[in-house]
Amino acid sequence: MVPLPESLMFGSEFEHEVDAIVARYPQPKAALLPVLWEVQKAKGAIDLEAEQWVASRLGVAPSHVHGCVTF
């Protein structure tokens, strides 16, 4: 699956919110759950495209994001 460019998935306002969340943590991957909560709030669910977007945004493996989403 080819992930959508960030600008097509979420708007710039959402991306600024995510940036603010990530900035609160010493490591971007530590913001995983709060970012997933924002994605769920924005989209109503966390689909595979959103998982890919979060993984690339935080620099973690998509399988790690998927594992957290499906736990």
N, C-alpha and C positions, 0 to 999 in steps of 0.2 A: 504494500500500500504506500502510495506517495502522499506524504502529509501536505496539507494545504499551507500556502504561505500564511504567516501569522496574521497579516493584515486582512485576509479573507475569512479567518476563523473568528477573530475577536476584534473589536474596535480599539482605537488608540487609548480611549479612557480606561478600558479594561486592562490593557497592557500596563498603563501607569499604576493602576491599583496593584497589579501583580508585582511590579518593580518595587513598590513601597513595602509590600509584604516581604519580599526576598531581602530587602535592605535591612530588615530587623534581625536577620540571622547571620552568624559568622560564616556559615557555609550555605550556598544556595540550596543544596539538597535537603537541608533542615526545614525548609519552607514547604516541603511537599504536601503535607496535609492541609495547611491553610490555603495553598494555591488550589488544591483539588476542591476544597469547599467553595472557593470563589467560582471555579469552573462550573460546579454543580448548580450554584445559585444563578449563574448567567445563562446556562444552557438547559437546566432542568434535569440533566443526566450527564454522566461522564462516558462518552463513547470512545471508540478506539482512536479516532482522529484527535480527540482532546487529550487522550493519554499520550499520544505521540508528541503533541504540542508541548505538554507539560514536561515530558522527558527532555526534549530538545532545549526548552527554556531553562531548565534547572541543571542540565548537564548530567543526567542520570540515564541508565538503561531503560528503554521502554518496558522491559520485563519487570523491572523494579516498581515502576509506576503501576503496571497492571496487577502485580502482586498486592500492592497496597489497596487498590481499588476493589479487588475481589475478595479481600480478607474478611 
